[in-house]
């Protein structure tokens, strides 16, 4: 983001992070929310949640050195949960319906990954830039969040990975490494993660056009 904090970019008058949390606040299937923040932003997040009346936010924790450590911090801050949905703060176009579909699948099969079918052909490439193979596109899905799991199973998998010194790029990969089967449910191509400055204008345009409920 060229030095900018994407979570605090303006999205229709409030920080992008608030737009993300508001979806979970408004989702009837969500009981409580744990926010994990950079240490220098914890008090800003606390003030934001208070100002917007985000009553489902029960805990605001300090994150770790990477995504995996931050998720573990959030899990440890929670209690009394059967299911937990892990979501990127930078995906404000998530909908209650996407969250609820993940929860429904996780109730049945324990581990649910929001994803969309790949639109482009992908290449497996070695460090020198040599193409090694072309995976069949019909078997490729692009992972999104929320990713929903049984709380105790995800917490145990995180603790196992931490003790083993393993690092995984998302919670689905971490659960796979722990021996769990993860099931895909279809997400939305609008459920964009703000990663680069070019993503922000697109998200703002889609938000202004209205986010579908499904």
N, CA and C atoms as a LAMMPS dump frame, in Angstrom:
ITEM: TIMESTEP
0
ITEM: NUMBER OF ATOMS
642
ITEM: BOX BOUNDS ff ff ff
-5.0000000000000000e+02 5.0000000000000000e+02
-5.0000000000000000e+02 5.0000000000000000e+02
-5.0000000000000000e+02 5.0000000000000000e+02
ITEM: ATOMS id mol type element x y z
1 1 1 N 0.822 -1.221 0
2 1 2 C 0 0 0
3 1 3 C 0.851 1.263 0
4 2 1 N 2.163 1.119 -0.31
5 2 2 C 3.067 2.272 -0.418
6 2 3 C 3.062 3.11 0.86
7 3 1 N 3.049 2.432 1.997
8 3 2 C 3.126 3.117 3.28
9 3 3 C 1.804 3.488 3.895
10 4 1 N 0.692 3.382 3.161
11 4 2 C -0.622 3.737 3.693
12 4 3 C -1.205 2.564 4.472
13 5 1 N -2.029 2.862 5.467
14 5 2 C -2.719 1.827 6.232
15 5 3 C -4.085 1.612 5.594
16 6 1 N -4.214 0.517 4.84
17 6 2 C -5.444 0.269 4.077
18 6 3 C -6.671 0.183 4.962
19 7 1 N -6.523 -0.322 6.188
20 7 2 C -7.678 -0.509 7.063
21 7 3 C -8.279 0.814 7.518
22 8 1 N -7.506 1.89 7.375
23 8 2 C -7.993 3.201 7.799
24 8 3 C -8.269 4.121 6.612
25 9 1 N -8.273 3.547 5.421
26 9 2 C -8.684 4.319 4.242
27 9 3 C -10.168 4.633 4.335
28 10 1 N -10.561 5.782 3.838
29 10 2 C -11.97 6.191 3.91
30 10 3 C -12.831 5.363 2.954
31 11 1 N -13.94 4.855 3.478
32 11 2 C -14.918 4.156 2.656
33 11 3 C -16.296 4.669 3.05
34 12 1 N -16.783 5.63 2.261
35 12 2 C -18.077 6.26 2.501
36 12 3 C -18.163 6.87 3.897
37 13 1 N -17.121 7.599 4.263
38 13 2 C -17.172 8.402 5.485
39 13 3 C -16.618 7.766 6.736
40 14 1 N -16.317 6.477 6.707
41 14 2 C -15.723 5.823 7.872
42 14 3 C -14.564 4.947 7.414
43 15 1 N -13.67 4.554 8.323
44 15 2 C -12.554 3.697 7.918
45 15 3 C -13.022 2.371 7.335
46 16 1 N -12.255 1.874 6.382
47 16 2 C -12.572 0.606 5.724
48 16 3 C -12.76 -0.514 6.748
49 17 1 N -11.931 -0.545 7.79
50 17 2 C -12.064 -1.567 8.827
51 17 3 C -13.456 -1.556 9.439
52 18 1 N -13.993 -0.371 9.677
53 18 2 C -15.331 -0.271 10.274
54 18 3 C -16.391 -0.856 9.355
55 19 1 N -16.253 -0.644 8.052
56 19 2 C -17.216 -1.219 7.103
57 19 3 C -17.197 -2.744 7.189
58 20 1 N -15.997 -3.309 7.366
59 20 2 C -15.883 -4.763 7.485
60 20 3 C -16.562 -5.248 8.768
61 21 1 N -16.236 -4.609 9.89
62 21 2 C -16.814 -5.036 11.17
63 21 3 C -18.334 -4.873 11.176
64 22 1 N -18.826 -3.825 10.54
65 22 2 C -20.272 -3.562 10.521
66 22 3 C -21.056 -4.72 9.91
67 23 1 N -20.477 -5.399 8.921
68 23 2 C -21.176 -6.535 8.312
69 23 3 C -21.373 -7.641 9.348
70 24 1 N -20.341 -7.909 10.147
71 24 2 C -20.45 -8.931 11.184
72 24 3 C -21.373 -8.471 12.309
73 25 1 N -21.355 -7.174 12.596
74 25 2 C -22.27 -6.607 13.589
75 25 3 C -23.724 -6.83 13.164
76 26 1 N -23.993 -6.697 11.877
77 26 2 C -25.361 -6.792 11.366
78 26 3 C -25.791 -8.217 11.031
79 27 1 N -24.861 -9.172 11.07
80 27 2 C -25.178 -10.559 10.745
81 27 3 C -25.779 -11.245 11.967
82 28 1 N -27.028 -11.672 11.859
83 28 2 C -27.73 -12.254 13
84 28 3 C -27.07 -13.528 13.503
85 29 1 N -26.353 -14.234 12.635
86 29 2 C -25.743 -15.51 13.023
87 29 3 C -24.457 -15.331 13.823
88 30 1 N -23.936 -14.116 13.904
89 30 2 C -22.69 -13.845 14.618
90 30 3 C -23.011 -13.382 16.032
91 31 1 N -22.398 -14.049 17.02
92 31 2 C -22.663 -13.694 18.405
93 31 3 C -21.709 -12.655 18.96
94 32 1 N -20.435 -12.752 18.616
95 32 2 C -19.447 -11.806 19.111
96 32 3 C -18.278 -11.724 18.144
97 33 1 N -17.534 -10.636 18.26
98 33 2 C -16.435 -10.347 17.335
99 33 3 C -15.174 -10.057 18.135
100 34 1 N -14.071 -10.613 17.683
101 34 2 C -12.745 -10.287 18.226
102 34 3 C -11.95 -9.603 17.119
103 35 1 N -11.445 -8.43 17.377
104 35 2 C -10.638 -7.691 16.413
105 35 3 C -9.17 -7.788 16.831
106 36 1 N -8.309 -8.073 15.871
107 36 2 C -6.87 -8.116 16.128
108 36 3 C -6.231 -6.957 15.382
109 37 1 N -5.455 -6.16 16.094
110 37 2 C -4.943 -4.91 15.543
111 37 3 C -3.44 -4.791 15.765
112 38 1 N -2.812 -3.99 14.922
113 38 2 C -1.433 -3.581 15.19
114 38 3 C -1.411 -2.831 16.519
115 39 1 N -0.338 -2.988 17.284
116 39 2 C -0.291 -2.429 18.635
117 39 3 C -0.535 -0.926 18.644
118 40 1 N -0.024 -0.228 17.634
119 40 2 C -0.167 1.229 17.629
120 40 3 C -1.57 1.689 17.278
121 41 1 N -2.448 0.755 16.876
122 41 2 C -3.807 1.115 16.485
123 41 3 C -4.877 0.589 17.451
124 42 1 N -4.471 -0.105 18.497
125 42 2 C -5.452 -0.721 19.39
126 42 3 C -6.411 0.318 19.967
127 43 1 N -5.89 1.409 20.468
128 43 2 C -6.764 2.425 21.061
129 43 3 C -7.636 3.098 20.006
130 44 1 N -7.119 3.259 18.789
131 44 2 C -7.933 3.806 17.703
132 44 3 C -9.095 2.868 17.382
133 45 1 N -8.832 1.559 17.361
134 45 2 C -9.892 0.588 17.096
135 45 3 C -10.928 0.632 18.211
136 46 1 N -10.461 0.717 19.448
137 46 2 C -11.377 0.779 20.586
138 46 3 C -12.295 2.006 20.474
139 47 1 N -11.713 3.151 20.133
140 47 2 C -12.499 4.381 19.997
141 47 3 C -13.476 4.276 18.83
142 48 1 N -13.036 3.666 17.737
143 48 2 C -13.889 3.5 16.561
144 48 3 C -15.101 2.632 16.893
145 49 1 N -14.865 1.511 17.552
146 49 2 C -15.969 0.599 17.889
147 49 3 C -16.953 1.265 18.842
148 50 1 N -16.442 2.055 19.766
149 50 2 C -17.31 2.775 20.698
150 50 3 C -18.14 3.829 19.976
151 51 1 N -17.498 4.576 19.083
152 51 2 C -18.19 5.656 18.376
153 51 3 C -19.299 5.131 17.471
154 52 1 N -19.086 3.954 16.882
155 52 2 C -20.06 3.393 15.945
156 52 3 C -21.027 2.408 16.605
157 53 1 N -20.889 2.204 17.902
158 53 2 C -21.781 1.309 18.609
159 53 3 C -21.66 -0.139 18.185
160 54 1 N -20.431 -0.593 17.951
161 54 2 C -20.203 -1.969 17.505
162 54 3 C -20.178 -2.892 18.728
163 55 1 N -21.369 -3.179 19.237
164 55 2 C -21.508 -3.859 20.521
165 55 3 C -21.036 -5.304 20.497
166 56 1 N -20.995 -5.934 19.328
167 56 2 C -20.555 -7.332 19.262
168 56 3 C -19.045 -7.483 19.41
169 57 1 N -18.318 -6.383 19.302
170 57 2 C -16.86 -6.457 19.472
171 57 3 C -16.563 -6.607 20.962
172 58 1 N -16.189 -7.82 21.364
173 58 2 C -15.93 -8.111 22.779
174 58 3 C -14.472 -7.941 23.147
175 59 1 N -13.58 -8.203 22.203
176 59 2 C -12.157 -8.105 22.502
177 59 3 C -11.424 -7.416 21.364
178 60 1 N -10.388 -6.656 21.728
179 60 2 C -9.48 -6.044 20.755
180 60 3 C -8.079 -6.427 21.197
181 61 1 N -7.431 -7.269 20.407
182 61 2 C -6.14 -7.827 20.782
183 61 3 C -5.023 -7.267 19.919
184 62 1 N -3.813 -7.345 20.432
185 62 2 C -2.622 -6.959 19.672
186 62 3 C -2.187 -8.125 18.803
187 63 1 N -1.922 -7.848 17.543
188 63 2 C -1.512 -8.886 16.611
189 63 3 C -0.062 -9.293 16.788
190 64 1 N 0.33 -10.325 16.027
191 64 2 C 1.69 -10.83 16.092
192 64 3 C 2.526 -10.373 14.916
193 65 1 N 3.62 -11.096 14.673
194 65 2 C 4.557 -10.728 13.61
195 65 3 C 4.026 -11.07 12.23
196 66 1 N 3.021 -11.959 12.156
197 66 2 C 2.445 -12.334 10.868
198 66 3 C 0.968 -12.67 11.056
199 67 1 N 0.313 -13 9.962
200 67 2 C -1.121 -13.282 10.003
201 67 3 C -1.431 -14.434 10.953
202 68 1 N -0.631 -15.488 10.876
203 68 2 C -0.903 -16.676 11.684
204 68 3 C -0.837 -16.353 13.173
205 69 1 N 0.172 -15.614 13.598
206 69 2 C 0.276 -15.24 15.005
207 69 3 C -0.879 -14.345 15.431
208 70 1 N -1.334 -13.498 14.527
209 70 2 C -2.439 -12.6 14.846
210 70 3 C -3.745 -13.363 15.015
211 71 1 N -3.984 -14.355 14.156
212 71 2 C -5.196 -15.169 14.3
213 71 3 C -5.174 -15.923 15.626
214 72 1 N -4.029 -16.463 15.982
215 72 2 C -3.929 -17.176 17.255
216 72 3 C -4.219 -16.245 18.427
217 73 1 N -3.753 -15.013 18.355
218 73 2 C -4.038 -14.037 19.418
219 73 3 C -5.538 -13.795 19.53
220 74 1 N -6.209 -13.694 18.393
221 74 2 C -7.652 -13.501 18.412
222 74 3 C -8.384 -14.701 18.974
223 75 1 N -7.95 -15.896 18.601
224 75 2 C -8.582 -17.114 19.112
225 75 3 C -8.435 -17.211 20.626
226 76 1 N -7.268 -16.887 21.125
227 76 2 C -7.039 -16.969 22.57
228 76 3 C -7.847 -15.937 23.342
229 77 1 N -8.234 -14.859 22.673
230 77 2 C -9.033 -13.828 23.339
231 77 3 C -10.506 -14.216 23.44
232 78 1 N -10.923 -15.207 22.648
233 78 2 C -12.315 -15.641 22.644
234 78 3 C -12.538 -16.762 23.64
235 79 1 N -13.799 -16.966 23.996
236 79 2 C -14.172 -18.102 24.844
237 79 3 C -15.648 -18.419 24.582
238 80 1 N -16.037 -19.649 24.898
239 80 2 C -17.434 -20.035 24.76
240 80 3 C -17.92 -20.115 23.337
241 81 1 N -17.018 -20.404 22.401
242 81 2 C -17.389 -20.466 20.982
243 81 3 C -17.449 -21.911 20.502
244 82 1 N -18.411 -22.196 19.646
245 82 2 C -18.453 -23.476 18.953
246 82 3 C -17.816 -23.345 17.577
247 83 1 N -18.187 -22.278 16.855
248 83 2 C -17.64 -21.998 15.534
249 83 3 C -16.973 -20.634 15.545
250 84 1 N -15.943 -20.481 14.71
251 84 2 C -15.288 -19.189 14.565
252 84 3 C -15.051 -18.924 13.088
253 85 1 N -15.364 -17.706 12.658
254 85 2 C -15.135 -17.273 11.281
255 85 3 C -13.969 -16.299 11.274
256 86 1 N -12.901 -16.662 10.571
257 86 2 C -11.728 -15.796 10.465
258 86 3 C -11.867 -14.974 9.184
259 87 1 N -11.762 -13.658 9.315
260 87 2 C -11.98 -12.783 8.154
261 87 3 C -10.926 -11.695 8.086
262 88 1 N -10.524 -11.349 6.861
263 88 2 C -9.572 -10.26 6.632
264 88 3 C -10.243 -8.912 6.856
265 89 1 N -9.611 -8.067 7.66
266 89 2 C -10.156 -6.726 7.861
267 89 3 C -10.245 -5.932 6.576
268 90 1 N -9.416 -6.282 5.59
269 90 2 C -9.395 -5.562 4.321
270 90 3 C -10.382 -6.061 3.295
271 91 1 N -11.383 -6.856 3.709
272 91 2 C -12.445 -7.316 2.786
273 91 3 C -13.788 -6.742 3.243
274 92 1 N -14.073 -5.484 2.952
275 92 2 C -15.304 -4.855 3.448
276 92 3 C -16.56 -5.231 2.669
277 93 1 N -16.414 -5.887 1.51
278 93 2 C -17.59 -6.208 0.689
279 93 3 C -18.14 -7.6 0.987
280 94 1 N -17.679 -8.221 2.079
281 94 2 C -18.307 -9.456 2.536
282 94 3 C -19.775 -9.16 2.868
283 95 1 N -20.62 -10.169 2.815
284 95 2 C -22.036 -9.98 3.12
285 95 3 C -22.465 -10.935 4.235
286 96 1 N -23.557 -10.616 4.942
287 96 2 C -24.077 -11.561 5.936
288 96 3 C -24.368 -12.928 5.338
289 97 1 N -24.849 -12.971 4.091
290 97 2 C -25.162 -14.256 3.459
291 97 3 C -23.912 -15.11 3.286
292 98 1 N -22.769 -14.494 2.92
293 98 2 C -21.524 -15.25 2.791
294 98 3 C -21.087 -15.821 4.139
295 99 1 N -21.224 -15.008 5.175
296 99 2 C -20.874 -15.468 6.516
297 99 3 C -21.764 -16.636 6.927
298 100 1 N -23.056 -16.495 6.7
299 100 2 C -24.016 -17.517 7.129
300 100 3 C -23.832 -18.823 6.37
301 101 1 N -23.47 -18.747 5.078
302 101 2 C -23.223 -19.979 4.321
303 101 3 C -22.008 -20.719 4.871
304 102 1 N -20.986 -19.975 5.248
305 102 2 C -19.81 -20.6 5.835
306 102 3 C -20.124 -21.243 7.172
307 103 1 N -20.904 -20.58 7.993
308 103 2 C -21.279 -21.134 9.289
309 103 3 C -22.097 -22.412 9.112
310 104 1 N -23.014 -22.401 8.158
311 104 2 C -23.853 -23.58 7.925
312 104 3 C -23.019 -24.777 7.488
313 105 1 N -22.058 -24.56 6.59
314 105 2 C -21.218 -25.655 6.122
315 105 3 C -20.296 -26.157 7.239
316 106 1 N -19.775 -25.236 8.047
317 106 2 C -18.883 -25.64 9.135
318 106 3 C -19.628 -26.414 10.212
319 107 1 N -20.892 -26.091 10.439
320 107 2 C -21.683 -26.876 11.4
321 107 3 C -21.777 -28.328 10.95
322 108 1 N -21.89 -28.51 9.638
323 108 2 C -22.056 -29.844 9.081
324 108 3 C -20.724 -30.575 8.919
325 109 1 N -19.674 -29.843 8.447
326 109 2 C -18.434 -30.511 8.06
327 109 3 C -17.185 -29.975 8.76
328 110 1 N -17.361 -29.098 9.722
329 110 2 C -16.288 -28.627 10.609
330 110 3 C -15.355 -27.578 10.019
331 111 1 N -15.114 -27.555 8.719
332 111 2 C -14.135 -26.624 8.149
333 111 3 C -14.62 -26.135 6.788
334 112 1 N -14.851 -24.824 6.665
335 112 2 C -15.437 -24.264 5.447
336 112 3 C -14.591 -23.109 4.932
337 113 1 N -14.279 -23.152 3.645
338 113 2 C -13.441 -22.146 2.992
339 113 3 C -14.254 -21.413 1.936
340 114 1 N -14.383 -20.101 2.105
341 114 2 C -15.008 -19.259 1.089
342 114 3 C -14.013 -19.092 -0.065
343 115 1 N -14.461 -19.357 -1.294
344 115 2 C -13.552 -19.288 -2.447
345 115 3 C -14.359 -19.104 -3.72
346 116 1 N -13.677 -18.706 -4.781
347 116 2 C -14.322 -18.559 -6.09
348 116 3 C -13.5 -19.315 -7.131
349 117 1 N -14.155 -19.88 -8.152
350 117 2 C -13.415 -20.574 -9.207
351 117 3 C -12.439 -19.622 -9.906
352 118 1 N -11.238 -20.119 -10.2
353 118 2 C -10.233 -19.308 -10.895
354 118 3 C -10.728 -18.941 -12.288
355 119 1 N -10.536 -17.689 -12.665
356 119 2 C -10.941 -17.229 -13.997
357 119 3 C -9.806 -17.365 -15.007
358 120 1 N -8.58 -17.306 -14.521
359 120 2 C -7.425 -17.289 -15.412
360 120 3 C -6.672 -18.613 -15.342
361 121 1 N -5.857 -18.861 -16.354
362 121 2 C -4.947 -19.997 -16.328
363 121 3 C -3.775 -19.672 -15.405
364 122 1 N -3.427 -20.626 -14.543
365 122 2 C -2.332 -20.421 -13.597
366 122 3 C -1.149 -21.32 -13.965
367 123 1 N 0.045 -20.852 -13.66
368 123 2 C 1.278 -21.592 -13.95
369 123 3 C 2.044 -21.85 -12.661
370 124 1 N 2.593 -23.043 -12.519
371 124 2 C 3.536 -23.339 -11.452
372 124 3 C 4.925 -23.024 -11.981
373 125 1 N 5.637 -22.115 -11.285
374 125 2 C 6.894 -21.573 -11.797
375 125 3 C 7.991 -21.743 -10.751
376 126 1 N 9.199 -22.116 -11.179
377 126 2 C 10.3 -22.274 -10.234
378 126 3 C 10.952 -20.914 -9.959
379 127 1 N 11.887 -20.832 -8.982
380 127 2 C 12.484 -19.539 -8.62
381 127 3 C 13.206 -18.839 -9.765
382 128 1 N 13.62 -19.593 -10.779
383 128 2 C 14.319 -18.978 -11.912
384 128 3 C 13.354 -18.457 -12.983
385 129 1 N 12.06 -18.698 -12.811
386 129 2 C 11.076 -18.235 -13.78
387 129 3 C 10.674 -19.277 -14.796
388 130 1 N 11.101 -20.518 -14.59
389 130 2 C 10.78 -21.603 -15.522
390 130 3 C 9.4 -22.17 -15.191
391 131 1 N 8.541 -22.295 -16.22
392 131 2 C 7.227 -22.899 -16.018
393 131 3 C 7.382 -24.401 -15.82
394 132 1 N 6.871 -24.892 -14.697
395 132 2 C 6.974 -26.311 -14.376
396 132 3 C 5.741 -27.094 -14.807
397 133 1 N 4.577 -26.459 -14.652
398 133 2 C 3.34 -27.138 -15.047
399 133 3 C 2.207 -26.134 -15.118
400 134 1 N 1.108 -26.566 -15.729
401 134 2 C -0.103 -25.76 -15.813
402 134 3 C -1.24 -26.555 -15.165
403 135 1 N -1.573 -26.257 -13.911
404 135 2 C -2.638 -27.001 -13.239
405 135 3 C -3.973 -26.822 -13.962
406 136 1 N -4.803 -27.851 -14.017
407 136 2 C -6.118 -27.722 -14.665
408 136 3 C -6.944 -26.616 -14.002
409 137 1 N -7.379 -25.654 -14.789
410 137 2 C -8.074 -24.504 -14.216
411 137 3 C -9.361 -24.901 -13.509
412 138 1 N -10.027 -25.95 -13.995
413 138 2 C -11.292 -26.347 -13.378
414 138 3 C -11.106 -26.878 -11.962
415 139 1 N -9.863 -27.163 -11.575
416 139 2 C -9.598 -27.622 -10.218
417 139 3 C -9.083 -26.508 -9.307
418 140 1 N -8.916 -25.314 -9.844
419 140 2 C -8.336 -24.213 -9.074
420 140 3 C -9.414 -23.259 -8.578
421 141 1 N -9.332 -22.933 -7.301
422 141 2 C -10.218 -21.952 -6.675
423 141 3 C -9.345 -20.916 -5.976
424 142 1 N -9.791 -19.676 -5.977
425 142 2 C -9.08 -18.602 -5.292
426 142 3 C -9.672 -18.431 -3.896
427 143 1 N -8.843 -18.658 -2.889
428 143 2 C -9.304 -18.605 -1.505
429 143 3 C -9.646 -17.174 -1.101
430 144 1 N -10.732 -17.04 -0.343
431 144 2 C -11.145 -15.776 0.238
432 144 3 C -11.335 -15.997 1.742
433 145 1 N -11.911 -15.024 2.391
434 145 2 C -12.441 -15.185 3.737
435 145 3 C -13.868 -14.641 3.717
436 146 1 N -14.734 -15.075 4.649
437 146 2 C -14.428 -15.811 5.873
438 146 3 C -14.101 -17.286 5.641
439 147 1 N -13.25 -17.783 6.531
440 147 2 C -12.971 -19.213 6.634
441 147 3 C -13.475 -19.642 8.01
442 148 1 N -14.337 -20.651 8.033
443 148 2 C -15.081 -20.981 9.255
444 148 3 C -14.725 -22.384 9.737
445 149 1 N -14.48 -22.503 11.042
446 149 2 C -14.026 -23.775 11.6
447 149 3 C -14.642 -24.004 12.976
448 150 1 N -14.596 -25.261 13.429
449 150 2 C -14.861 -25.536 14.83
450 150 3 C -13.774 -24.843 15.646
451 151 1 N -14.198 -24.095 16.651
452 151 2 C -13.258 -23.265 17.407
453 151 3 C -12.12 -24.085 18.022
454 152 1 N -12.461 -25.155 18.724
455 152 2 C -11.424 -25.93 19.404
456 152 3 C -10.464 -26.576 18.417
457 153 1 N -10.979 -27.012 17.25
458 153 2 C -10.116 -27.643 16.255
459 153 3 C -9.14 -26.644 15.659
460 154 1 N -9.624 -25.425 15.388
461 154 2 C -8.729 -24.404 14.827
462 154 3 C -7.698 -23.969 15.854
463 155 1 N -8.12 -23.775 17.098
464 155 2 C -7.172 -23.385 18.142
465 155 3 C -6.099 -24.457 18.327
466 156 1 N -6.503 -25.717 18.373
467 156 2 C -5.531 -26.803 18.514
468 156 3 C -4.555 -26.841 17.336
469 157 1 N -5.075 -26.615 16.114
470 157 2 C -4.219 -26.628 14.923
471 157 3 C -3.217 -25.484 14.965
472 158 1 N -3.646 -24.31 15.446
473 158 2 C -2.732 -23.176 15.56
474 158 3 C -1.637 -23.447 16.591
475 159 1 N -2.025 -24.009 17.719
476 159 2 C -1.036 -24.308 18.758
477 159 3 C -0.035 -25.345 18.248
478 160 1 N -0.523 -26.361 17.533
479 160 2 C 0.359 -27.384 16.965
480 160 3 C 1.348 -26.759 15.994
481 161 1 N 0.846 -25.885 15.102
482 161 2 C 1.716 -25.249 14.11
483 161 3 C 2.757 -24.353 14.777
484 162 1 N 2.33 -23.632 15.817
485 162 2 C 3.271 -22.749 16.521
486 162 3 C 4.388 -23.554 17.172
487 163 1 N 4.039 -24.671 17.785
488 163 2 C 5.053 -25.508 18.441
489 163 3 C 6.006 -26.138 17.423
490 164 1 N 5.476 -26.443 16.234
491 164 2 C 6.289 -27.076 15.193
492 164 3 C 7.074 -26.062 14.368
493 165 1 N 6.815 -24.775 14.583
494 165 2 C 7.49 -23.742 13.812
495 165 3 C 7.006 -23.645 12.378
496 166 1 N 5.77 -24.093 12.124
497 166 2 C 5.202 -24.053 10.773
498 166 3 C 4.524 -22.712 10.514
499 167 1 N 4.614 -22.243 9.279
500 167 2 C 3.916 -21.019 8.866
501 167 3 C 3.061 -21.333 7.655
502 168 1 N 1.801 -20.931 7.712
503 168 2 C 0.863 -21.165 6.617
504 168 3 C 0.232 -19.841 6.202
505 169 1 N -0.138 -19.745 4.924
506 169 2 C -0.635 -18.474 4.4
507 169 3 C -2.08 -18.194 4.769
508 170 1 N -2.854 -19.226 5.11
509 170 2 C -4.205 -18.99 5.597
510 170 3 C -4.597 -20.127 6.534
511 171 1 N -5.761 -19.983 7.161
512 171 2 C -6.178 -20.962 8.16
513 171 3 C -6.598 -22.279 7.528
514 172 1 N -7.087 -22.23 6.305
515 172 2 C -7.436 -23.477 5.621
516 172 3 C -6.195 -24.333 5.419
517 173 1 N -5.085 -23.729 4.987
518 173 2 C -3.844 -24.477 4.793
519 173 3 C -3.335 -25.029 6.115
520 174 1 N -3.479 -24.255 7.175
521 174 2 C -3.05 -24.702 8.493
522 174 3 C -3.866 -25.921 8.938
523 175 1 N -5.181 -25.88 8.699
524 175 2 C -6.04 -27.005 9.068
525 175 3 C -5.73 -28.238 8.216
526 176 1 N -5.447 -28.025 6.938
527 176 2 C -5.061 -29.15 6.067
528 176 3 C -3.804 -29.818 6.61
529 177 1 N -2.824 -29.006 7.02
530 177 2 C -1.571 -29.547 7.539
531 177 3 C -1.787 -30.33 8.831
532 178 1 N -2.844 -29.977 9.568
533 178 2 C -3.158 -30.673 10.815
534 178 3 C -3.986 -31.934 10.572
535 179 1 N -4.291 -32.229 9.301
536 179 2 C -5.007 -33.452 8.97
537 179 3 C -6.497 -33.315 8.809
538 180 1 N -7.015 -32.081 8.823
539 180 2 C -8.449 -31.863 8.672
540 180 3 C -8.826 -31.726 7.198
541 181 1 N -10.01 -32.152 6.85
542 181 2 C -10.554 -31.931 5.516
543 181 3 C -11.27 -30.588 5.499
544 182 1 N -10.944 -29.766 4.527
545 182 2 C -11.56 -28.443 4.385
546 182 3 C -12.473 -28.461 3.16
547 183 1 N -13.66 -27.931 3.32
548 183 2 C -14.663 -27.936 2.248
549 183 3 C -14.889 -26.522 1.733
550 184 1 N -15 -26.392 0.419
551 184 2 C -15.194 -25.097 -0.233
552 184 3 C -16.674 -24.772 -0.369
553 185 1 N -16.999 -23.503 -0.125
554 185 2 C -18.308 -22.992 -0.536
555 185 3 C -18.071 -21.74 -1.369
556 186 1 N -18.971 -21.473 -2.296
557 186 2 C -18.715 -20.408 -3.275
558 186 3 C -18.88 -19.024 -2.667
559 187 1 N -17.841 -18.225 -2.853
560 187 2 C -17.854 -16.853 -2.381
561 187 3 C -18.377 -15.904 -3.445
562 188 1 N -17.728 -14.755 -3.57
563 188 2 C -18.165 -13.744 -4.531
564 188 3 C -16.943 -13.045 -5.112
565 189 1 N -16.979 -12.779 -6.41
566 189 2 C -15.883 -12.043 -7.037
567 189 3 C -15.837 -10.595 -6.551
568 190 1 N -16.912 -10.152 -5.932
569 190 2 C -16.924 -8.797 -5.355
570 190 3 C -16.254 -8.747 -3.984
571 191 1 N -16.029 -9.892 -3.39
572 191 2 C -15.456 -9.961 -2.043
573 191 3 C -13.945 -9.739 -2.115
574 192 1 N -13.566 -8.547 -2.53
575 192 2 C -12.18 -8.211 -2.84
576 192 3 C -11.415 -7.861 -1.567
577 193 1 N -10.169 -8.302 -1.509
578 193 2 C -9.279 -7.895 -0.424
579 193 3 C -8.445 -6.711 -0.895
580 194 1 N -8.494 -5.624 -0.16
581 194 2 C -7.682 -4.464 -0.506
582 194 3 C -6.232 -4.786 -0.154
583 195 1 N -5.406 -4.902 -1.174
584 195 2 C -3.998 -5.259 -1.004
585 195 3 C -3.081 -4.185 -1.569
586 196 1 N -3.458 -3.585 -2.694
587 196 2 C -2.65 -2.546 -3.333
588 196 3 C -3.493 -1.283 -3.499
589 197 1 N -2.856 -0.126 -3.725
590 197 2 C -3.615 1.112 -3.897
591 197 3 C -4.644 1.025 -5.026
592 198 1 N -4.368 0.194 -6.027
593 198 2 C -5.304 0.074 -7.159
594 198 3 C -6.613 -0.592 -6.755
595 199 1 N -6.61 -1.325 -5.643
596 199 2 C -7.83 -1.997 -5.206
597 199 3 C -8.85 -1.033 -4.607
598 200 1 N -8.38 0.044 -4.011
599 200 2 C -9.29 0.94 -3.3
600 200 3 C -10.35 1.586 -4.196
601 201 1 N -9.987 2.153 -5.351
602 201 2 C -11.033 2.747 -6.197
603 201 3 C -12.094 1.732 -6.625
604 202 1 N -11.667 0.483 -6.885
605 202 2 C -12.623 -0.552 -7.278
606 202 3 C -13.58 -0.868 -6.135
607 203 1 N -13.043 -1.024 -4.937
608 203 2 C -13.89 -1.317 -3.776
609 203 3 C -14.857 -0.161 -3.519
610 204 1 N -14.375 1.068 -3.644
611 204 2 C -15.25 2.228 -3.428
612 204 3 C -16.38 2.27 -4.46
613 205 1 N -16.053 1.937 -5.707
614 205 2 C -17.072 1.918 -6.755
615 205 3 C -18.115 0.844 -6.485
616 206 1 N -17.653 -0.361 -6.127
617 206 2 C -18.579 -1.459 -5.855
618 206 3 C -19.436 -1.156 -4.624
619 207 1 N -18.825 -0.566 -3.621
620 207 2 C -19.591 -0.214 -2.405
621 207 3 C -20.672 0.809 -2.719
622 208 1 N -20.31 1.812 -3.506
623 208 2 C -21.281 2.856 -3.859
624 208 3 C -22.424 2.303 -4.692
625 209 1 N -22.112 1.264 -5.492
626 209 2 C -23.151 0.66 -6.349
627 209 3 C -24.103 -0.221 -5.548
628 210 1 N -23.713 -0.563 -4.317
629 210 2 C -24.571 -1.414 -3.493
630 210 3 C -24.091 -2.847 -3.519
631 211 1 N -23.868 -3.411 -2.345
632 211 2 C -23.396 -4.788 -2.24
633 211 3 C -24.583 -5.717 -2.191
634 212 1 N -24.627 -6.733 -3.042
635 212 2 C -25.75 -7.679 -3.01
636 212 3 C -25.788 -8.444 -1.699
637 213 1 N -26.957 -8.948 -1.343
638 213 2 C -27.107 -9.663 -0.08
639 213 3 C -26.616 -11.082 -0.164
640 214 1 N -26.45 -11.624 -1.38
641 214 2 C -26.058 -13.03 -1.516
642 214 3 C -24.55 -13.154 -1.741
